[in-house]
Amino acid sequence: MAFRLIRLTMILVTIVVLAWTTVAAETFGKRKRRPKPHEYGMTVINDASTANDIAAVEFPHWLHRSKYTCRLCHVDIGFAMVAGETGITELDNERGLYCGSCHDGTIAFGAKETKKGGETQENCVRCHSVGHSVVPEADFYVFRKDMPRERFGNGIDWVKAEEDGLIKPVDILAHISIERPKLKNPEEEELTAKEVTMPSIVFSHTKHTVWNGCEVCHPQIFGVKKSANQYTMQEIFDGLYCGGCHGKVSFPSDDCQRCHTEPVI
């Protein structure tokens, strides 16, 4: 009997320790180095590059975001939201898919350019730059100089920049997109936090649809029925739901007051 009690006690202690360890793993740690503004949103694309002895691609989200909507790239062109899941090949780009939708030598520089006099210039290293000392042609800090500021991420308030007409993101590519009438935006929605001391969120469909349309979020990330998804801040921190964009490209979840705006009553 005593042996059984000792064994049961040991099992219970083990369960408690494992449970505490799981919570600790999710909750405690040390603050990491904050990315420099030009690094935030930088994505390494290595679907097949290094396997073919080519440097991986360093993709600057800030530069493309200043010119195009997220919807255009992630819906019409078809890039996955997670690096490495698209499966881009050189042949795809040559056929006008993915990067090749724009990088065709007309809209944006192509893999090869013919200079005056017939000389061919290869532009591979302009994208396949990981491990190379490549000075980008577009300087982030020159671009940011006249942009409205934010505390986190790139340090740019992209929503205000768009509202003020400082950037005009293109949402349609004639040879890729199919133009349809815009859907009516739902009203602003209050998302109530379960933590009673935390201000609720006022979610603006209007602000999000400027960049994402409806299709980036629905139905794959969020269900279309109100309250269809129940999620936690830990899941957002882990890159799910709102964390699919916020913390990767959009302003990070460190900036609590950008979302939690309703006063606590």
C-alpha positions as CSV (number, residue, x, y, z in Angstrom):
1,M,0.0,0.0,0.0
2,A,2.8,2.4,1.0
3,F,4.6,1.5,-2.3
4,R,1.5,2.4,-4.3
5,L,1.1,5.7,-2.5
6,I,4.8,6.6,-3.2
7,R,4.4,5.6,-6.9
8,L,1.2,7.6,-7.2
9,T,2.9,10.6,-5.6
10,M,5.8,10.3,-8.0
11,I,3.4,10.2,-11.0
12,L,1.6,13.3,-9.8
13,V,4.8,15.2,-9.2
14,T,6.0,14.2,-12.7
15,I,2.7,15.5,-14.2
16,V,3.0,18.8,-12.3
17,V,6.6,19.3,-13.3
18,L,5.8,18.5,-17.0
19,A,2.9,20.9,-16.9
20,W,5.0,23.7,-15.4
21,T,7.8,23.0,-17.9
22,T,5.3,23.4,-20.8
23,V,3.9,26.7,-19.4
24,A,7.4,27.9,-18.7
25,A,8.5,27.1,-22.2
26,E,5.7,29.2,-23.6
27,T,5.8,32.0,-21.1
28,F,9.3,32.6,-19.8
29,G,12.5,33.3,-21.6
30,K,14.7,36.3,-22.3
31,R,14.1,39.2,-24.6
32,K,15.7,38.7,-28.0
33,R,17.6,41.3,-30.0
34,R,15.1,43.6,-31.8
35,P,15.6,43.5,-35.6
36,K,17.0,46.7,-37.1
37,P,14.3,48.5,-39.1
38,H,15.6,47.4,-42.5
39,E,15.8,43.8,-41.3
40,Y,12.2,43.6,-40.2
41,G,10.2,41.5,-42.6
42,M,13.3,40.3,-44.5
43,T,12.6,36.8,-45.7
44,V,15.1,34.2,-46.9
45,I,13.7,32.2,-49.8
46,N,15.5,29.0,-50.3
47,D,13.1,26.6,-52.0
48,A,15.8,25.1,-54.3
49,S,18.6,27.6,-54.4
50,T,21.4,26.1,-52.2
51,A,20.5,22.6,-53.4
52,N,21.6,23.8,-56.8
53,D,24.7,25.6,-55.5
54,I,23.1,29.0,-55.8
55,A,22.8,31.5,-53.0
56,A,19.4,31.8,-51.3
57,V,17.2,34.9,-52.0
58,E,17.0,37.7,-49.5
59,F,13.5,39.2,-50.0
60,P,12.9,42.7,-48.7
61,H,9.2,42.9,-47.8
62,W,9.4,46.7,-47.1
63,L,10.4,47.4,-50.7
64,H,7.6,45.3,-52.3
65,R,5.1,46.5,-49.7
66,S,5.8,50.1,-50.7
67,K,4.6,49.3,-54.2
68,Y,2.1,46.4,-54.1
69,T,-0.6,45.1,-51.8
70,C,-0.2,41.9,-49.9
71,R,-3.3,40.5,-51.6
72,L,-1.8,40.9,-55.1
73,C,1.2,38.8,-54.2
74,H,-0.4,36.2,-51.8
75,V,-3.7,35.7,-53.7
76,D,-3.4,36.6,-57.4
77,I,0.2,35.6,-57.8
78,G,0.0,32.8,-55.3
79,F,2.9,33.1,-52.8
80,A,2.4,31.1,-49.7
81,M,2.4,32.9,-46.4
82,V,5.2,30.8,-45.0
83,A,8.7,30.9,-46.5
84,G,9.6,27.7,-48.3
85,E,6.1,26.5,-48.9
86,T,5.6,28.0,-52.4
87,G,8.1,25.7,-54.1
88,I,9.5,28.3,-56.5
89,T,11.8,27.1,-59.3
90,E,13.7,29.0,-61.9
91,L,11.5,27.5,-64.6
92,D,8.4,28.9,-62.8
93,N,9.9,32.4,-63.0
94,E,10.8,32.0,-66.6
95,R,7.2,31.0,-67.3
96,G,6.0,34.2,-65.7
97,L,4.9,32.7,-62.4
98,Y,5.7,34.0,-58.9
99,C,8.7,36.4,-59.0
100,G,8.5,36.2,-62.8
101,S,5.1,37.9,-62.7
102,C,6.9,41.2,-62.4
103,H,10.6,40.5,-62.9
104,D,10.3,40.1,-66.6
105,G,12.5,43.0,-67.7
106,T,9.4,45.2,-68.3
107,I,7.7,45.8,-64.9
108,A,10.9,45.1,-63.0
109,F,14.4,43.9,-63.8
110,G,14.6,40.4,-65.2
111,A,17.1,37.7,-64.6
112,K,19.0,39.0,-67.6
113,E,19.1,42.4,-69.3
114,T,20.4,43.4,-72.7
115,K,22.3,46.6,-72.5
116,K,23.0,49.0,-75.3
117,G,25.4,47.5,-77.7
118,G,23.9,44.0,-77.2
119,E,25.8,43.1,-74.0
120,T,23.9,40.8,-71.7
121,Q,23.9,41.5,-68.0
122,E,22.9,38.8,-65.5
123,N,21.0,40.1,-62.4
124,C,21.0,36.9,-60.4
125,V,23.0,38.3,-57.4
126,R,20.5,41.2,-57.0
127,C,18.1,38.6,-55.5
128,H,20.3,35.6,-54.7
129,S,22.3,37.6,-52.3
130,V,22.6,35.6,-49.1
131,G,26.3,35.3,-48.2
132,H,27.3,38.0,-50.7
133,S,28.1,41.6,-50.0
134,V,25.4,43.1,-52.2
135,V,24.5,46.8,-51.8
136,P,20.8,47.1,-52.6
137,E,19.8,49.8,-55.1
138,A,16.9,50.9,-52.9
139,D,18.1,52.4,-49.6
140,F,15.6,51.7,-46.8
141,Y,16.7,54.7,-44.7
142,V,16.3,57.1,-47.6
143,F,12.8,55.7,-48.2
144,R,11.8,55.9,-44.5
145,K,13.0,59.5,-44.1
146,D,9.7,61.0,-45.2
147,M,7.4,58.3,-43.9
148,P,5.2,58.6,-40.8
149,R,6.9,56.8,-37.9
150,E,6.0,53.9,-35.7
151,R,7.7,52.4,-32.6
152,F,8.1,48.8,-33.8
153,G,8.8,46.7,-36.9
154,N,10.2,48.9,-39.7
155,G,9.4,52.0,-37.7
156,I,7.0,53.0,-40.5
157,D,3.2,53.6,-40.0
158,W,2.3,51.9,-43.2
159,V,-1.5,52.5,-42.8
160,K,-1.0,56.2,-42.3
161,A,1.5,56.3,-45.2
162,E,-1.2,54.8,-47.5
163,E,-3.9,57.1,-46.1
164,D,-1.8,60.2,-46.7
165,G,-1.0,59.1,-50.3
166,L,2.7,58.7,-49.6
167,I,2.5,55.2,-51.1
168,K,-0.1,53.9,-53.5
169,P,0.1,50.1,-53.5
170,V,-0.9,48.5,-56.8
171,D,-3.6,45.8,-56.3
172,I,-4.0,44.7,-59.9
173,L,-1.6,43.2,-62.5
174,A,-3.3,43.2,-65.9
175,H,-1.9,39.9,-67.1
176,I,-2.4,38.2,-63.7
177,S,-5.4,39.6,-61.9
178,I,-9.1,39.4,-62.7
179,E,-10.8,42.6,-61.8
180,R,-14.1,42.3,-59.9
181,P,-16.2,44.8,-58.0
182,K,-15.1,45.4,-54.4
183,L,-17.1,43.7,-51.7
184,K,-18.7,45.9,-49.1
185,N,-16.6,46.0,-45.9
186,P,-18.3,44.8,-42.7
187,E,-18.6,47.2,-39.8
188,E,-15.8,47.6,-37.3
189,E,-15.9,44.7,-34.9
190,E,-15.1,44.7,-31.2
191,L,-13.1,41.6,-30.1
192,T,-13.4,41.2,-26.3
193,A,-10.3,40.0,-24.5
194,K,-10.9,37.2,-21.9
195,E,-8.5,38.9,-19.6
196,V,-10.8,41.4,-17.9
197,T,-8.0,44.0,-17.3
198,M,-7.0,44.0,-21.0
199,P,-8.7,46.6,-23.3
200,S,-10.8,45.0,-26.0
201,I,-9.8,45.2,-29.7
202,V,-11.6,47.3,-32.3
203,F,-10.9,45.4,-35.5
204,S,-11.2,47.5,-38.7
205,H,-12.1,45.5,-41.8
206,T,-11.6,48.6,-43.9
207,K,-8.0,49.1,-42.9
208,H,-7.2,45.4,-43.5
209,T,-8.9,45.1,-46.8
210,V,-6.9,47.9,-48.3
211,W,-3.9,45.6,-48.1
212,N,-5.4,42.1,-47.9
213,G,-8.8,42.2,-49.6
214,C,-10.9,39.5,-48.0
215,E,-9.1,36.5,-49.5
216,V,-5.8,36.7,-47.6
217,C,-7.5,36.1,-44.3
218,H,-10.7,34.2,-45.2
219,P,-11.4,31.3,-45.1
220,Q,-8.0,29.7,-44.6
221,I,-6.8,31.7,-41.6
222,F,-10.1,32.9,-40.1
223,G,-13.5,31.4,-40.6
224,V,-16.2,33.6,-42.1
225,K,-18.7,33.2,-39.3
226,K,-18.4,35.6,-36.4
227,S,-16.7,34.0,-33.4
228,A,-15.8,30.9,-35.5
229,N,-12.2,31.0,-34.2
230,Q,-11.2,31.1,-30.5
231,Y,-7.5,31.8,-30.1
232,T,-5.0,32.9,-27.6
233,M,-2.3,35.5,-27.5
234,Q,0.2,32.6,-27.2
235,E,-1.1,31.3,-30.6
236,I,-0.6,34.7,-32.1
237,F,2.9,34.9,-30.8
238,D,3.5,31.5,-32.3
239,G,2.6,32.8,-35.8
240,L,-1.1,31.7,-36.0
241,Y,-4.2,33.8,-36.8
242,C,-3.2,37.5,-36.5
243,G,0.4,36.3,-36.0
244,G,0.4,35.1,-39.7
245,C,1.3,38.8,-40.5
246,H,1.8,40.6,-37.3
247,G,5.3,39.8,-36.1
248,K,6.5,38.9,-39.5
249,V,5.7,41.8,-41.8
250,S,3.0,43.9,-40.2
251,F,3.7,45.7,-36.9
252,P,4.6,43.1,-34.3
253,S,2.5,42.1,-31.3
254,D,4.9,43.9,-29.0
255,D,2.9,47.0,-29.9
256,C,-0.1,46.0,-27.7
257,Q,-1.9,49.4,-27.9
258,R,-2.2,49.3,-31.7
259,C,-4.8,46.6,-31.3
260,H,-6.0,46.8,-27.7
261,T,-7.6,50.3,-27.9
262,E,-10.9,50.1,-26.1
263,P,-10.7,51.5,-22.5
264,V,-11.3,49.1,-19.7
265,I,-14.6,49.8,-17.9
